Structure formats: C-alpha cells, structure tokens
Amino acid sequence: MADLRSNLAGIQSPNPFWLASAPPTNSGYQVQRAFEAGWGGAVWKTLGDPILNVSSRFAAVSFNGQRVAGFNNIELITDRPLEVNLKEIYETKKMYPDHAIIASLMVEPKQEKWHEIVKRVEEVGVDGLELNFGCPHGMAERGMGSASGQVPELVEKQTYWAKEAAETPVIVKLTPNITDITATAEAAVRGGADAVSMINTINSLAGVDIDTWNTIPHVGGKGAHGGYCGPAVKPIALNMVGECARSPRINVPISGIGGISNWQNAVEFMLMGASNVQICTAAMHHGFRIVEDMIDGLNNYLDEKEIPSVQELVGKSVPKYSDWGNLDLNYKIVARINNDVCINCNKCHIACEDTSHQCIDMLKDGQGNPILKVREEDCVGCNLCSIVCPVDGAIDMVELESEHPPMTWNDRQAVLGLVQEKKGNLTP
C-alpha cells in the first residue's frame, strides 16, 4: 500500500485527512472519536476570549435532490472556557501522540493578546497553530476574523506577532471574502507564516422563508449573514488554492479546505498544490466514518497509478493552471453523438439551439428513426451538450488535429493576422 503520511510545514500526520476547525472539533470527546475513526489530524475549534453563541445556527441548501449541497452557519468560535479546551487538548494529545492537533486561534489584533494565547496553547503540546483570519460573521463585527483577514497589513502584522512567541509551525487561515486571495497569502508569508490554509467560509444567506418572510436561519425573527461551505464552494476553493500554489511569492505549503467530500476531491486539491486537506461539512453530514472510504480510495488510487507516496501528488497540476491569455486559440474539440446510446431526450438539441451555437440537427436514419447529429464545422466545442446529457457515453467531446501551430491571445501579431483574415473572408 502507498505511504499516506503527510507533512505540512513539519507537522506530521498518518494521513492527509484533517478535520477543519469547526463544530466537529469542539471537544476532546469529538476529536478522540475522530482519531479512532482514522482521521490524521484535527484543527481544534477556534479558541479565544469567551463568547456567547445563539440558538438556531445552521442552514443548508439542497439542490435537485441532493441534501446539503451547501451549508451555512452563524456559529462563532468556541463558547467553552479556554482552560477546559486546553485540558482536553493535553489529554487528547497524550492519547494520540502520532496524530496532529492544531490549535485554531483568534484574538484582538494586539501583540500582547497573541503572545499570551500562543504560549498558553503551546504549553499543552499542540503540533501547530492556525491563525483564524477568515470567520466572516460575528467576530468580524468585532474587528477579528475576516475583518483582519481582508487587510493585508493586519494579516502580516498579526502573523509576525504570533511568530514572535511561537515555537511550533504557524498556519494562517485565509478568508475568501476578498478580491485577490494571493494578496493576503503574500502578506502572511511576509509575516513569517510557515503555511497557509484556505478557504474559510464565504459570506452568505442560505434563504428566506416565503411564508413567514424570516431569513434562514433566524434568531427570534432576526437574521444575519453567515459562512457558506460544503460541496457548492469547492470550485471557488480549488481556484484559490491553485492561484496561491502557482504564485512564486507564496512559497509555503498549503492546507486545502472547501467542499471536500470524498477522496477524489482530496486528490484534486493536492494536485492543485495542497499538501493536505481539511474537511468539515462532509463529516457533519455523514459522520466521522467517512474517512475510512477516503483512506481506502486514496490508497487504491495511488496503487493503480503506481505512486508510492501521497506527497508525490502535491502540485502536479499546477503547471497546467495558467491565465486565459496563455490558452491555445487553435485547439479544437467537437461534440459527437453516439446514437446507439442516445435516448433521444433532445436536451442537447434544446440547449444548443436556445443557448449555444445551433449546431445539432434533428434527423432521421434509414429506417425513419429520429437521430441527432452535430454539424462539426459549426461546433465550437463548448461542452454544453455533454454537460446537460443525462446518459453517460451518449456524447463524446473529440479532440481534432489542428492545421495550425499553437497560438495564444498574447501572441498579438498572430491574433491580429487572424482577425484580418476573418475580416477578409467576410468581405462580399
């Protein structure tokens, strides 16, 4: 079997699957259950000054029969006393010395506050620290969480303060509620971060009850924005991980977070540059035992690929991730319909006719049976027909051999020549 051992900035764990800082890591009892189930590490629910949480905290977005496609919460950091959490962290680390325990921290942007909490949590034996600069609700209104995480100068300064006192690796958790996450990632690196983790939750409102007109969730008839996570945010998170991984100025390991629900998602994040992954919503939906399938699936995948260690996956797809201007304008794919598989639902024809490029014709074969056929000369290879098709194998996207060498938008002279050529072809 492949070696699943993970290393994030010197923090070792038996596998790359960590529980993210969230309700599943709120107590020693929960983290111990998670480790018993097979999780490699856990980021303890964020510690800080005592707070009060509200009742009615969670909401979910279901789509097309899938429960919890997205998840929204207005819960804040732990409301349990710091002393109780520290005692349970100490006990859990003693019981599971080979598993990673990371303390998530959030305090006011004051040097002495960071020094104090860093020293206290390191005394109980944590393997590392994660600075929570991402929480988008409640704490942000108090100048913490994403309120700090959206300001590169504050990210850099507070990371530096934490590093002044820290003896264990410092991970900076970044907010996605910003125009360019690489700006804050770079600030964390300048502050001395040993790693960054992303993404935290996205500003959101799960819904509105159209009968009562209350927000979902509501607290006594009042609502507030919360943090969005779950499978729906995965594409956003994957992009932000990739953007940071391909930046030469962000030369620290990445812990990937956001909508990871199975081993395949974990592989995607690692290929895009994450050294490990953190998971929350999937565990809340299905329980801690989901990690068993993740471990087995990852093991089988690596064995099939003949890859000896999971660490060899990290970043393999990053060189393939670029800017639009670097894409080959002469690359060509077209759709081809397999009529022996097609069920003639006509969804591809409708989608193409109404919203794409009108290149799928409704015809009849020699026996008078209805068939669909793509006019390949008009097909732009947009993929829409294959996306809406409900039958696997009914539509293939086929790569055509190009008559021209690769050409990008950034190749200005070639592009201008192509434009002039097309203008000439349009001349009466």
One Martini backbone bead per residue (centre of mass of N, CA, C, O) as a GRO file, in nm:
protein
  428
    1MET     BB    1   0.100   0.033   0.015
    2ALA     BB    2   0.078   0.349   0.036
    3ASP     BB    3   0.207   0.651   0.150
    4LEU     BB    4   0.008   0.872   0.367
    5ARG     BB    5   0.198   1.054   0.480
    6SER     BB    6   0.209   1.379   0.629
    7ASN     BB    7   0.350   1.718   0.541
    8LEU     BB    8   0.310   2.033   0.719
    9ALA     BB    9   0.555   2.224   0.802
   10GLY     BB   10   0.638   1.960   0.998
   11ILE     BB   11   0.357   1.832   1.019
   12GLN     BB   12   0.261   1.525   1.130
   13SER     BB   13   0.069   1.256   0.965
   14PRO     BB   14  -0.083   0.953   0.870
   15ASN     BB   15  -0.265   1.157   0.703
   16PRO     BB   16  -0.430   1.416   0.498
   17PHE     BB   17  -0.682   1.397   0.702
   18TRP     BB   18  -0.854   1.673   0.826
   19LEU     BB   19  -1.009   1.850   1.062
   20ALA     BB   20  -1.173   2.126   1.082
   21SER     BB   21  -1.245   2.417   1.221
   22ALA     BB   22  -1.528   2.316   1.417
   23PRO     BB   23  -1.779   2.143   1.555
   24PRO     BB   24  -1.617   1.856   1.537
   25THR     BB   25  -1.372   2.021   1.730
   26ASN     BB   26  -1.498   2.109   2.031
   27SER     BB   27  -1.378   1.834   2.161
   28GLY     BB   28  -1.222   1.565   2.292
   29TYR     BB   29  -1.433   1.355   2.224
   30GLN     BB   30  -1.444   1.412   1.917
   31VAL     BB   31  -1.142   1.384   1.842
   32GLN     BB   32  -1.111   1.096   1.944
   33ARG     BB   33  -1.321   0.972   1.754
   34ALA     BB   34  -1.175   1.057   1.496
   35PHE     BB   35  -0.909   0.904   1.542
   36GLU     BB   36  -1.041   0.626   1.564
   37ALA     BB   37  -1.151   0.641   1.261
   38GLY     BB   38  -0.867   0.791   1.103
   39TRP     BB   39  -0.778   1.061   1.144
   40GLY     BB   40  -0.482   1.256   1.116
   41GLY     BB   41  -0.630   1.535   1.202
   42ALA     BB   42  -0.687   1.845   1.405
   43VAL     BB   43  -0.869   2.149   1.425
   44TRP     BB   44  -0.943   2.326   1.668
   45LYS     BB   45  -1.169   2.501   1.786
   46THR     BB   46  -1.174   2.819   1.819
   47LEU     BB   47  -0.977   3.020   2.019
   48GLY     BB   48  -1.073   3.256   2.289
   49ASP     BB   49  -1.268   3.466   2.393
   50PRO     BB   50  -1.543   3.467   2.548
   51ILE     BB   51  -1.864   3.356   2.425
   52LEU     BB   52  -2.185   3.383   2.262
   53ASN     BB   53  -2.425   3.177   2.137
   54VAL     BB   54  -2.672   3.093   1.931
   55SER     BB   55  -2.988   2.994   1.848
   56SER     BB   56  -2.987   2.893   1.553
   57ARG     BB   57  -2.718   2.822   1.313
   58PHE     BB   58  -2.820   2.644   1.074
   59ALA     BB   59  -2.796   2.580   0.714
   60ALA     BB   60  -2.931   2.453   0.398
   61VAL     BB   61  -2.859   2.352   0.058
   62SER     BB   62  -3.066   2.212  -0.175
   63PHE     BB   63  -3.020   2.005  -0.487
   64ASN     BB   64  -3.176   1.794  -0.680
   65GLY     BB   65  -3.185   1.594  -0.405
   66GLN     BB   66  -2.944   1.720  -0.258
   67ARG     BB   67  -2.815   1.721   0.037
   68VAL     BB   68  -2.606   1.955   0.130
   69ALA     BB   69  -2.466   2.135  -0.099
   70GLY     BB   70  -2.498   2.355   0.122
   71PHE     BB   71  -2.354   2.551   0.403
   72ASN     BB   72  -2.477   2.735   0.691
   73ASN     BB   73  -2.331   2.965   0.943
   74ILE     BB   74  -2.358   3.149   1.286
   75GLU     BB   75  -2.121   3.045   1.428
   76LEU     BB   76  -1.878   3.068   1.651
   77ILE     BB   77  -1.663   3.029   1.854
   78THR     BB   78  -1.589   2.900   2.126
   79ASP     BB   79  -1.790   2.863   2.446
   80ARG     BB   80  -1.555   2.742   2.589
   81PRO     BB   81  -1.330   2.731   2.811
   82LEU     BB   82  -0.997   2.744   2.781
   83GLU     BB   83  -0.919   2.544   3.007
   84VAL     BB   84  -1.082   2.307   2.896
   85ASN     BB   85  -0.949   2.284   2.620
   86LEU     BB   86  -0.656   2.244   2.716
   87LYS     BB   87  -0.706   1.982   2.872
   88GLU     BB   88  -0.812   1.819   2.621
   89ILE     BB   89  -0.567   1.849   2.444
   90TYR     BB   90  -0.367   1.710   2.630
   91GLU     BB   91  -0.516   1.436   2.648
   92THR     BB   92  -0.530   1.374   2.342
   93LYS     BB   93  -0.225   1.377   2.282
   94LYS     BB   94  -0.154   1.144   2.472
   95MET     BB   95  -0.341   0.931   2.322
   96TYR     BB   96  -0.241   1.078   2.022
   97PRO     BB   97   0.079   1.132   1.926
   98ASP     BB   98   0.054   1.081   1.591
   99HIS     BB   99  -0.145   1.308   1.588
  100ALA     BB  100  -0.272   1.605   1.474
  101ILE     BB  101  -0.271   1.915   1.668
  102ILE     BB  102  -0.450   2.214   1.613
  103ALA     BB  103  -0.461   2.555   1.698
  104SER     BB  104  -0.719   2.772   1.688
  105LEU     BB  105  -0.694   3.135   1.652
  106MET     BB  106  -0.862   3.428   1.824
  107VAL     BB  107  -0.788   3.775   1.845
  108GLU     BB  108  -0.701   4.061   1.903
  109PRO     BB  109  -0.504   4.318   1.741
  110LYS     BB  110  -0.268   4.225   1.974
  111GLN     BB  111   0.033   4.140   2.078
  112GLU     BB  112  -0.028   4.033   2.371
  113LYS     BB  113  -0.255   3.838   2.291
  114TRP     BB  114  -0.088   3.651   2.112
  115HIS     BB  115   0.129   3.572   2.312
  116GLU     BB  116  -0.052   3.446   2.526
  117ILE     BB  117  -0.203   3.221   2.358
  118VAL     BB  118   0.039   3.077   2.238
  119LYS     BB  119   0.169   2.984   2.505
  120ARG     BB  120  -0.074   2.825   2.622
  121VAL     BB  121  -0.108   2.611   2.389
  122GLU     BB  122   0.189   2.503   2.382
  123GLU     BB  123   0.191   2.377   2.673
  124VAL     BB  124  -0.012   2.124   2.570
  125GLY     BB  125   0.112   2.007   2.277
  126VAL     BB  126   0.093   2.125   2.013
  127ASP     BB  127   0.182   2.112   1.659
  128GLY     BB  128   0.011   2.382   1.600
  129LEU     BB  129  -0.100   2.684   1.429
  130GLU     BB  130  -0.415   2.863   1.360
  131LEU     BB  131  -0.499   3.158   1.204
  132ASN     BB  132  -0.809   3.329   1.225
  133PHE     BB  133  -0.882   3.520   0.913
  134GLY     BB  134  -1.209   3.423   0.819
  135CYS     BB  135  -1.442   3.491   0.985
  136PRO     BB  136  -1.755   3.650   0.863
  137HIS     BB  137  -1.894   3.639   1.160
  138GLY     BB  138  -1.921   3.836   1.450
  139MET     BB  139  -1.604   3.877   1.472
  140ALA     BB  140  -1.587   4.093   1.249
  141GLU     BB  141  -1.760   4.304   1.414
  142ARG     BB  142  -1.485   4.301   1.623
  143GLY     BB  143  -1.212   4.292   1.433
  144MET     BB  144  -1.210   3.998   1.340
  145GLY     BB  145  -1.115   3.780   1.127
  146SER     BB  146  -1.202   3.907   0.822
  147ALA     BB  147  -1.132   4.194   0.910
  148SER     BB  148  -0.830   4.113   0.905
  149GLY     BB  149  -0.813   3.925   0.640
  150GLN     BB  150  -0.869   4.190   0.439
  151VAL     BB  151  -0.585   4.300   0.562
  152PRO     BB  152  -0.263   4.269   0.492
  153GLU     BB  153  -0.133   4.424   0.728
  154LEU     BB  154  -0.273   4.253   0.953
  155VAL     BB  155  -0.172   3.980   0.871
  156GLU     BB  156   0.129   4.039   0.898
  157LYS     BB  157   0.136   4.143   1.190
  158GLN     BB  158  -0.003   3.896   1.337
  159THR     BB  159   0.190   3.683   1.239
  160TYR     BB  160   0.440   3.807   1.369
  161TRP     BB  161   0.339   3.790   1.661
  162ALA     BB  162   0.306   3.484   1.670
  163LYS     BB  163   0.605   3.417   1.590
  164GLU     BB  164   0.744   3.542   1.837
  165ALA     BB  165   0.611   3.303   2.035
  166ALA     BB  166   0.656   3.063   1.855
  167GLU     BB  167   0.754   2.696   1.823
  168THR     BB  168   0.547   2.635   1.619
  169PRO     BB  169   0.377   2.609   1.351
  170VAL     BB  170   0.233   2.858   1.126
  171ILE     BB  171  -0.101   2.900   1.028
  172VAL     BB  172  -0.288   3.072   0.773
  173LYS     BB  173  -0.624   3.163   0.760
  174LEU     BB  174  -0.822   3.238   0.477
  175THR     BB  175  -1.019   3.459   0.313
  176PRO     BB  176  -1.261   3.478   0.037
  177ASN     BB  177  -1.352   3.787   0.114
  178ILE     BB  178  -1.187   3.870  -0.165
  179THR     BB  179  -1.041   3.959  -0.453
  180ASP     BB  180  -0.726   3.864  -0.363
  181ILE     BB  181  -0.572   3.603  -0.200
  182THR     BB  182  -0.268   3.659  -0.262
  183ALA     BB  183  -0.232   3.912  -0.089
  184THR     BB  184  -0.267   3.767   0.193
  185ALA     BB  185  -0.066   3.541   0.150
  186GLU     BB  186   0.180   3.725   0.122
  187ALA     BB  187   0.150   3.856   0.400
  188ALA     BB  188   0.194   3.596   0.561
  189VAL     BB  189   0.478   3.545   0.457
  190ARG     BB  190   0.601   3.811   0.559
  191GLY     BB  191   0.521   3.729   0.866
  192GLY     BB  192   0.618   3.398   0.872
  193ALA     BB  193   0.467   3.179   0.757
  194ASP     BB  194   0.459   2.822   0.719
  195ALA     BB  195   0.149   2.841   0.632
  196VAL     BB  196  -0.155   2.790   0.444
  197SER     BB  197  -0.516   2.826   0.460
  198MET     BB  198  -0.785   2.710   0.229
  199ILE     BB  199  -1.101   2.803   0.289
  200ASN     BB  200  -1.307   2.989   0.421
  201THR     BB  201  -1.595   3.125   0.454
  202ILE     BB  202  -1.882   3.254   0.284
  203ASN     BB  203  -2.075   3.493   0.233
  204SER     BB  204  -2.423   3.438   0.353
  205LEU     BB  205  -2.764   3.336   0.250
  206ALA     BB  206  -2.964   3.064   0.244
  207GLY     BB  207  -3.257   3.213   0.300
  208VAL     BB  208  -3.623   3.253   0.255
  209ASP     BB  209  -3.927   3.253   0.403
  210ILE     BB  210  -4.224   3.291   0.212
  211ASP     BB  211  -4.426   3.289   0.462
  212THR     BB  212  -4.266   3.456   0.705
  213TRP     BB  213  -3.992   3.621   0.604
  214ASN     BB  214  -3.766   3.471   0.715
  215THR     BB  215  -3.472   3.388   0.772
  216ILE     BB  216  -3.208   3.139   0.688
  217PRO     BB  217  -3.165   3.160   0.966
  218HIS     BB  218  -3.330   3.245   1.281
  219VAL     BB  219  -3.347   3.488   1.563
  220GLY     BB  220  -3.636   3.588   1.659
  221GLY     BB  221  -3.667   3.725   1.349
  222LYS     BB  222  -3.353   3.737   1.306
  223GLY     BB  223  -3.082   3.805   1.082
  224ALA     BB  224  -2.766   3.682   0.931
  225HIS     BB  225  -2.483   3.648   0.809
  226GLY     BB  226  -2.279   3.381   0.692
  227GLY     BB  227  -2.114   3.073   0.636
  228TYR     BB  228  -2.001   2.911   0.341
  229CYS     BB  229  -2.023   2.561   0.249
  230GLY     BB  230  -1.937   2.288   0.081
  231PRO     BB  231  -1.969   2.160  -0.235
  232ALA     BB  232  -2.034   2.447  -0.369
  233VAL     BB  233  -1.724   2.570  -0.298
  234LYS     BB  234  -1.500   2.409  -0.442
  235PRO     BB  235  -1.424   2.581  -0.699
  236ILE     BB  236  -1.328   2.825  -0.535
  237ALA     BB  237  -1.110   2.686  -0.367
  238LEU     BB  238  -0.941   2.561  -0.598
  239ASN     BB  239  -0.859   2.827  -0.725
  240MET     BB  240  -0.715   2.954  -0.475
  241VAL     BB  241  -0.504   2.737  -0.448
  242GLY     BB  242  -0.386   2.766  -0.736
  243GLU     BB  243  -0.302   3.065  -0.719
  244CYS     BB  244  -0.099   3.019  -0.485
  245ALA     BB  245   0.073   2.782  -0.602
  246ARG     BB  246   0.167   2.965  -0.868
  247SER     BB  247   0.307   3.157  -0.674
  248PRO     BB  248   0.632   3.264  -0.605
  249ARG     BB  249   0.544   3.434  -0.330
  250ILE     BB  250   0.407   3.145  -0.226
  251ASN     BB  251   0.648   2.947  -0.048
  252VAL     BB  252   0.420   2.764   0.095
  253PRO     BB  253   0.228   2.560   0.231
  254ILE     BB  254  -0.096   2.394   0.173
  255SER     BB  255  -0.424   2.393   0.310
  256GLY     BB  256  -0.711   2.236   0.201
  257ILE     BB  257  -1.037   2.406   0.166
  258GLY     BB  258  -1.358   2.317   0.034
  259GLY     BB  259  -1.588   2.073  -0.036
  260ILE     BB  260  -1.470   1.812   0.077
  261SER     BB  261  -1.614   1.463   0.026
  262ASN     BB  262  -1.366   1.299  -0.102
  263TRP     BB  263  -1.092   1.155  -0.242
  264GLN     BB  264  -1.108   1.302  -0.512
  265ASN     BB  265  -1.100   1.588  -0.399
  266ALA     BB  266  -0.828   1.559  -0.258
  267VAL     BB  267  -0.663   1.512  -0.513
  268GLU     BB  268  -0.722   1.779  -0.647
  269PHE     BB  269  -0.594   1.960  -0.428
  270MET     BB  270  -0.311   1.835  -0.445
  271LEU     BB  271  -0.260   1.890  -0.746
  272MET     BB  272  -0.309   2.214  -0.675
  273GLY     BB  273  -0.098   2.223  -0.390
  274ALA     BB  274  -0.187   2.053  -0.156
  275SER     BB  275  -0.063   1.880   0.126
  276ASN     BB  276  -0.354   1.896   0.246
  277VAL     BB  277  -0.673   1.836   0.419
  278GLN     BB  278  -0.989   1.989   0.508
  279ILE     BB  279  -1.283   1.880   0.698
  280CYS     BB  280  -1.652   1.919   0.758
  281THR     BB  281  -1.938   1.886   0.621
  282ALA     BB  282  -1.918   1.581   0.561
  283ALA     BB  283  -1.904   1.503   0.862
  284MET     BB  284  -2.177   1.636   0.943
  285HIS     BB  285  -2.346   1.457   0.743
  286HIS     BB  286  -2.191   1.143   0.795
  287GLY     BB  287  -1.947   1.136   0.968
  288PHE     BB  288  -1.635   1.005   1.060
  289ARG     BB  289  -1.635   0.733   0.870
  290ILE     BB  290  -1.558   0.860   0.590
  291VAL     BB  291  -1.245   0.818   0.614
  292GLU     BB  292  -1.229   0.526   0.520
  293ASP     BB  293  -1.291   0.578   0.218
  294MET     BB  294  -1.063   0.781   0.175
  295ILE     BB  295  -0.829   0.594   0.235
  296ASP     BB  296  -0.894   0.366   0.038
  297GLY     BB  297  -0.915   0.536  -0.222
  298LEU     BB  298  -0.627   0.654  -0.212
  299ASN     BB  299  -0.475   0.391  -0.211
  300ASN     BB  300  -0.585   0.278  -0.481
  301TYR     BB  301  -0.497   0.510  -0.660
  302LEU     BB  302  -0.191   0.493  -0.609
  303ASP     BB  303  -0.159   0.200  -0.698
  304GLU     BB  304  -0.265   0.237  -0.992
  305LYS     BB  305  -0.034   0.471  -1.041
  306GLU     BB  306   0.234   0.396  -0.898
  307ILE     BB  307   0.237   0.563  -0.618
  308PRO     BB  308   0.413   0.564  -0.315
  309SER     BB  309   0.328   0.875  -0.245
  310VAL     BB  310   0.121   1.136  -0.166
  311GLN     BB  311   0.335   1.369  -0.201
  312GLU     BB  312   0.355   1.332  -0.525
  313LEU     BB  313   0.089   1.502  -0.592
  314VAL     BB  314   0.193   1.772  -0.523
  315GLY     BB  315   0.141   2.006  -0.789
  316LYS     BB  316   0.103   1.856  -1.075
  317SER     BB  317  -0.123   2.080  -1.194
  318VAL     BB  318  -0.002   2.369  -1.182
  319PRO     BB  319   0.135   2.400  -1.475
  320LYS     BB  320  -0.170   2.386  -1.607
  321TYR     BB  321  -0.218   2.662  -1.459
  322SER     BB  322  -0.346   2.961  -1.601
  323ASP     BB  323  -0.403   3.199  -1.831
  324TRP     BB  324  -0.606   3.285  -2.082
  325GLY     BB  325  -0.372   3.412  -2.266
  326ASN     BB  326  -0.229   3.100  -2.280
  327LEU     BB  327  -0.428   2.986  -2.471
  328ASP     BB  328  -0.515   2.780  -2.737
  329LEU     BB  329  -0.683   2.891  -3.027
  330ASN     BB  330  -0.630   2.608  -3.206
  331TYR     BB  331  -0.788   2.444  -3.035
  332LYS     BB  332  -0.999   2.136  -3.099
  333ILE     BB  333  -1.341   2.059  -3.031
  334VAL     BB  334  -1.607   1.808  -3.061
  335ALA     BB  335  -1.919   1.682  -3.099
  336ARG     BB  336  -2.041   1.335  -3.046
  337ILE     BB  337  -2.305   1.123  -3.126
  338ASN     BB  338  -2.437   0.824  -2.978
  339ASN     BB  339  -2.713   0.662  -3.107
  340ASP     BB  340  -2.691   0.383  -2.945
  341VAL     BB  341  -2.731   0.558  -2.663
  342CYS     BB  342  -2.932   0.746  -2.726
  343ILE     BB  343  -3.272   0.867  -2.603
  344ASN     BB  344  -3.406   1.125  -2.727
  345CYS     BB  345  -3.449   1.391  -2.530
  346ASN     BB  346  -3.313   1.671  -2.655
  347LYS     BB  347  -3.132   1.845  -2.463
  348CYS     BB  348  -2.901   1.921  -2.653
  349HIS     BB  349  -3.066   2.069  -2.867
  350ILE     BB  350  -3.193   2.282  -2.684
  351ALA     BB  351  -2.933   2.403  -2.570
  352CYS     BB  352  -2.806   2.476  -2.845
  353GLU     BB  353  -3.042   2.638  -2.975
  354ASP     BB  354  -3.092   2.849  -2.730
  355THR     BB  355  -2.765   2.878  -2.583
  356SER     BB  356  -2.571   2.847  -2.835
  357HIS     BB  357  -2.480   2.722  -3.186
  358GLN     BB  358  -2.675   2.560  -3.370
  359CYS     BB  359  -2.537   2.228  -3.431
  360ILE     BB  360  -2.802   2.043  -3.385
  361ASP     BB  361  -2.961   1.790  -3.560
  362MET     BB  362  -3.282   1.670  -3.660
  363LEU     BB  363  -3.314   1.338  -3.768
  364LYS     BB  364  -3.311   1.049  -3.991
  365ASP     BB  365  -3.284   0.741  -4.057
  366GLY     BB  366  -3.333   0.474  -4.276
  367GLN     BB  367  -3.593   0.389  -4.073
  368GLY     BB  368  -3.707   0.671  -3.937
  369ASN     BB  369  -3.534   0.738  -3.702
  370PRO     BB  370  -3.442   0.936  -3.459
  371ILE     BB  371  -3.170   1.174  -3.483
  372LEU     BB  372  -2.851   1.307  -3.387
  373LYS     BB  373  -2.645   1.582  -3.530
  374VAL     BB  374  -2.331   1.719  -3.573
  375ARG     BB  375  -2.200   2.019  -3.694
  376GLU     BB  376  -1.868   2.048  -3.687
  377GLU     BB  377  -1.816   2.326  -3.834
  378ASP     BB  378  -2.004   2.476  -3.592
  379CYS     BB  379  -1.854   2.368  -3.362
  380VAL     BB  380  -1.697   2.500  -3.046
  381GLY     BB  381  -1.660   2.318  -2.788
  382CYS     BB  382  -1.834   2.393  -2.508
  383ASN     BB  383  -1.993   2.118  -2.364
  384LEU     BB  384  -2.301   2.146  -2.308
  385CYS     BB  385  -2.426   1.881  -2.416
  386SER     BB  386  -2.260   1.693  -2.219
  387ILE     BB  387  -2.371   1.822  -1.956
  388VAL     BB  388  -2.694   1.772  -2.009
  389CYS     BB  389  -2.657   1.486  -2.045
  390PRO     BB  390  -2.802   1.183  -1.892
  391VAL     BB  391  -2.595   0.997  -2.067
  392ASP     BB  392  -2.349   0.794  -2.058
  393GLY     BB  393  -2.181   0.806  -2.377
  394ALA     BB  394  -2.357   0.986  -2.583
  395ILE     BB  395  -2.124   1.211  -2.554
  396ASP     BB  396  -1.840   1.326  -2.727
  397MET     BB  397  -1.528   1.487  -2.686
  398VAL     BB  398  -1.333   1.569  -2.969
  399GLU     BB  399  -1.015   1.576  -3.081
  400LEU     BB  400  -0.854   1.782  -3.311
  401GLU     BB  401  -0.649   1.834  -3.564
  402SER     BB  402  -0.441   2.087  -3.627
  403GLU     BB  403  -0.341   2.316  -3.889
  404HIS     BB  404  -0.215   2.482  -3.652
  405PRO     BB  405  -0.030   2.632  -3.450
  406PRO     BB  406   0.010   2.746  -3.164
  407MET     BB  407  -0.209   3.015  -3.019
  408THR     BB  408  -0.218   3.315  -2.848
  409TRP     BB  409  -0.337   3.609  -2.733
  410ASN     BB  410  -0.038   3.711  -2.670
  411ASP     BB  411  -0.005   3.674  -2.980
  412ARG     BB  412  -0.061   3.949  -3.144
  413GLN     BB  413   0.013   3.915  -3.442
  414ALA     BB  414  -0.148   3.659  -3.495
  415VAL     BB  415  -0.424   3.768  -3.415
  416LEU     BB  416  -0.439   4.001  -3.615
  417GLY     BB  417  -0.419   3.821  -3.864
  418LEU     BB  418  -0.678   3.660  -3.811
  419VAL     BB  419  -0.873   3.897  -3.815
  420GLN     BB  420  -0.811   3.989  -4.104
  421GLU     BB  421  -0.888   3.724  -4.239
  422LYS     BB  422  -1.186   3.723  -4.148
  423LYS     BB  423  -1.261   3.989  -4.277
  424GLY     BB  424  -1.199   3.898  -4.566
  425ASN     BB  425  -1.415   3.662  -4.568
  426LEU     BB  426  -1.661   3.883  -4.527
  427THR     BB  427  -1.624   3.993  -4.797
  428PRO     BB  428  -1.825   4.037  -5.081
   0.00000   0.00000   0.00000
